[in-house]
Amino acid sequence: MTKEINLKVKTRWFAKGAKDAVKDEDVMIVVDTLRCSSVITTALESGASAIYPVASVEEAFRIKRSGQYNRPLLVGEINGIMVEGFDAGNSPTELLKLNLNGRSMVIRTSAGSQILAAITKLDNNVEAAIGCILNARAVADWAYNYGSKENKDISIICCGYQAKIFTLDDLIGAGAIIREIPLTVEQEAGARGACSAFERAASSLSAALNNSKSGRRLREIGQVQDIAFCSQFNKYNTVPIFDGGRIRALKV
């Protein structure tokens, strides 16, 4: 007789949510819709070989000076603005203008890379996916298959604004992924709420993201083009996989 597998999908927030997911040994998906997850997905889709998330600007420059990782591009921001001395900001549309084929990257952001660094401290052997609206179906398929094989629940870690404040864009990003997970997987209350948020916004994702806290900040700094770009549902099939140190692409 085949053993019945009963999986659940949950949403969690910030570093505390990541800690709980690691403790429960859940399959993890890290979501920073505007814009870290979207940047990572776009970079790998564009041919980047590996991405190394760091928590501080100083660590990014140290890696560059040391010659580690084959002299990587430095990508990222502080409060949405590109760091002086970096090669690019935390912008998927900016990355599309660069030749990333075979290049490695170091990324420092105000939310996504902070949560990834926190996960590394919790478990440097972890395996987690990076998800967003752009690759929702691909990430959902990966998580469902992994969870079914290992009989593990799925936790979607929403990074939030500055890694500490609720923001609608991450709720919608989580909902986009949950929407693509088979209905046989039980949705906990937070997951149901995220899925509902996505479904309400689905007819105009760009407008919904525009009105989020992260979206308002991007409008303030003149980077509205990234909002429209990050709103493209299932544009990519790349699943970025984080192993506690680096992120590489898995094609599904």
Disulfide bonds with the S-S distance in Angstrom:
none
